[in-house]
Amino acid sequence: MTPSPANAPAPAADPFGNYGYAVLTAGALACPDRTALTYCGERRFSYAELDRAVNRRAHALLRSGVAPGRRVAALLGETLGVAETYLAQFKIGAVTAALNPFWSAEVLAAVVDRSGATAFVYDAGMDALVAEIRPKLPGIGLWLRLGGPSEDAVDLDALAARCPEDQPEIRGSGDDPLALFYTSGSTDLPKAVLHTHAGALATARLWQDIPREADSVFGTGAIIWGIGFPAIAGPALYGRMHLVLEQDWGPENFLRVVPREKVTHVSLIPSFFSALLAGDAHRTADLSSVTTIVLGGEPLAPALLDRIKERMPQARVYGYYGQTEAPYSVCGRLDDGSQDLRSSGRARTGFAVRVTGPGGEPLVDEVGEINLAGPHRMARYDGRPDKTAEVLRGVWYVGGDLGRIDAEGRLYVLGRRSDAILKGGRWTPPAEVEEAAAELEQVAEAGAVGVPENTDGEDPVEQRLLLAVVARPGSGATAEGIAAALAERLPEHRRPDAVVLADELPHTADASGGPGKLLRREIRARYADRL
């Protein structure tokens, strides 16, 4: 067999192994007239219409010089642009570096410089950020803009309008690189997590494990950039659901959109419902269409689950656990009495989970490190073999979370190893204190952290336990009263040494419109002096 020249184009891919084709075009072939996507209540696309729009954008990318295998940094905040551009790049085999629009200019420039991207696509909402970072990125040879013309970038919308809507040649499939999705970067520059077409398609099979119906409607917001696309938007399209895309998915807009679009499925973090149910605005909204609520990303207090079920008794509530490196690894029903409410469920179909001790030995009903495996797992940290070696151990990904697994395979997530609080010689996951606080009628949200007590170099460091609380409106809550109530409920090593009443707790900004994950380090920074 004669070898191909080194500069020969990559062969055409198996289309059904290509993420963009499998997620969208397969649905367009099977149900062309079914509604695929609604954008902000103003534009609606059938599966066939959305596929044609993505094809035009794919041809535009090819004409502009985005070849298969080229790395393209994507800084997009407008949700329809995210969906069309990501899917177009996936179809033609370009590798998307999915940038977080909430990063600072300094972090953006550093991440793009490290990504290996030579092209950069952005939308009009990112003009100011792009103007700031562009001089720092000499390696970017092609700039593409959505949202109208610019004198120093290709007008991708205008180019797409002149392109055909037939299927482009499909490139990239199976173990070929699909995209770089980024970690939160809480302690260092965000790490680039490389996922493949096959891995992302494994994640997209979410609705094999969580029920959906032929007329299911999935609602979400701008969080679909980054890992939110293969974890949220992709599964909805792969499941041939109706995907409702909004720019704002905060509690206020949620209460407008759910009744308008008859949304049936949502995937959110518990903090969203803490905010939604803390006030009275939700009481007059028609939320009867919601049949399925999927919760993850942070611990769920049983008291909050009770509030969710009281407000939406018709909804099935599922929990999940996963990380950017292995999304949606575990899931399970939380509200049918079949399992402990603190469990995230069992490993999804075709995936695996275990808990191991310090020597890597599997543990049952003991606390250890959570290990995840399956076809959805990341390929590696791009350009970071040292960091990859720290977390990939054979087929397993070990990312620093503590948990335990019972004899039935149910996983109980106890939180980050680095968040555990050492008091009185015993370790306490913050969630166990927060759950006890959430059970108090006057508490809307709580966040527990440890503050080092001895700083003389001893290891491990004993800590004092600080609890920050947001009170429910009109409850008359006091810090002293909450501390006294918790002293009756908790053993000594879990009792707060100080309780602080706060107007709100710090959360990440993740484009959901509602609160993101709880920032424990910020709670410590704000209130440690209260001890």
Order of alpha helices (4+ residues) and beta strands (2+ residues): alpha-beta-beta-alpha-beta-alpha-beta-alpha-beta-alpha-beta-beta-alpha-beta-beta-alpha-beta-alpha-beta-alpha-beta-alpha-beta-alpha-beta-beta-beta-beta-beta-beta-beta-alpha-beta-beta-beta-beta-beta-alpha-beta-beta-alpha-beta-alpha
